[in-house]
Amino acid sequence: MAGDLVMYPEDIESITGIIAKLQADANAKSVFLVDKNGQLIAAQGDTHKVDTTSLASLTAGNIAATGGLAKLLGEQEFTVLFHEGANDKLHISLVGGRGILVVVFDDRTSLGLVRLRVKKVSEQLADVFERVQQRSERAIGEDSSPFVEITDDDIDRLFT
């Protein structure tokens, strides 16, 4: 699944709905979906105090570094990471081979509940990524470029 995916507003709307439900069901402070390139796809919850650009790029870097550790230990990758601070906890998981789901939570919920909810949501998000991927592949197969019908003669006429 190489290359960037093109997401339409309905894709983002679907993703936003899924992560909003996760945020509520897991009683999390916030939820972020980031692509592996470090771009924020969607965010829900208490996000106004968070530098989402930095969060997205640092999360992608964390996944990349952890991937290196996994390879050193003979693993393909670690699909779930957990970080615990004095006040907040982060549950980070890979989704559909393309996304990184970040759940920020505190003592109002438990790691077990977050893990349970993330597992279900991961499947839903993987389905969205698969639909987007299939649409992208169909578009490439249809050669939907607006320049397909331009010939060398057309170009020559432009400059004469």
N, C-alpha and C positions, 0 to 999 in steps of 0.2 A: 504494500500500500504506500508506494512512494508518491511524493508530490503533495502539494497543498490541495486541500479540499475547498470547494466553493460552497458556502452555506447560504441558503436563502432565508428570508425573514421567517418563513414557516418552520425552518429547521431550528433557528435560534429560539423561536417561540416555544417549540416542543421541548428543547433542552431546558429553557428557563422554567417551564412548568414542572419538569421532572425534578430539577434541583430545588425548586421552591418546596415541593412536596417532601423531599428528603430533609430539607432544613427543618420543616415543621415536625415531621414524623420522628426525627432523631433528636429533636429539641436542641439543635445545634445553634451556635451563634451566627455562623455564616458558612456558605458553601461556594466554592469556586470550581469552575471547569476550565482547564488550561490545556492548550495543545502542547505536544512534545517540543515544539520550537520555542515555547515560552510566551505564547500569545494568549491573553485572556479571551475565552469564548463567552462565558457567562458567569454571573455572580448573583447571589441571593443572601438576604439577611443583613446583619449589621456590618456593612462594608464601608461606611463613610470615613472611618478612622484608619482604614488600611490603604497603603499605597499598592493598588492592585497591579500596576505595571511591574513593580519590584517583586511582589509576591509571585506573579506568574513566571518571571524569568528565574528567580531563585528556586522555585519549585521544579522547573524543568532542569536546572543545573543540579539540583539535589537528586533527581531521578537519574540523570546521566552519571553522576558520581557513584551512586549506589549500584548502577548497572556495571560499572567497572569493578566494584567490590564483588558483585555477584559472580562475574567472570573469573576473578581470582580464586573464588571458592568452588568453581566448577558448576555454578548455576547459570541458567540462561539469563534470568533477571529476577529481582525481588519485586513482586507485584504490589506489596503493601508495605508502607512505612508508617511508623508511629513516633511522634515526638511529644514529650510531656514537659511543660514548664510549670512555674509556680502557680499560674492562674489558668492558662489555656493549654489545650492539647490539640495536636494536629493529627488527623488520620489522612494519609495520602495513598491513593491507589491508582493503578493504571487501568484504563477503561478502553476496551475495544482496540487495543494496540495503537491508539491515536491520541487518547486524551488522558489527562491527569485530574482526578477528582480530589479536591482538598476540602476536608470538613474541619472547621474550627469549632471546638466545643469546650465546655468547662464542667464543673461538678454538678450542674443541673441535669446531666445525663451520664450514661456510662459508655465505656468503650464497647462493651458487648452489644448494646442497642445500636450504636453507630455502625459497628461492623455488620450487624444483621440488615440494617436499612441500606447500607452501601452495597451489599451483595445484590439485593433486588434491583436497585437503581442502576448498577453497573450494566446489567443485562439490557435494561431499557435504553441506556445511552449507547451501548454497543450496537443496538438495532438502528438507532438514529444515524450513527457513523456509517453503518453498512449501507443504509439507504442513500446517504449522501455520496458514498464511494461509488455505488452502482450508477447513480445518476451522472456522476462525473465521467465514468467509463463509457456510458452510452453517448454522452455528448462528444467525447473524443472520437468514438467510433463513427458518429454521424458527420464528423469533420465540420463542425458548426462555425468555423471561422468565416467572418464576412469577406475575407480576401480569397476564398477558394475559387471564385469565378473570374478573378482577374488574370488575364493572360499577359504574356510578354508584349504582344502587340498593343494591348491597352496601356501598358507602362510606356512604351515607345511613343504613343500618341500624346501622352501627357507632356513629354519633353520636346515635341516638335511643333 
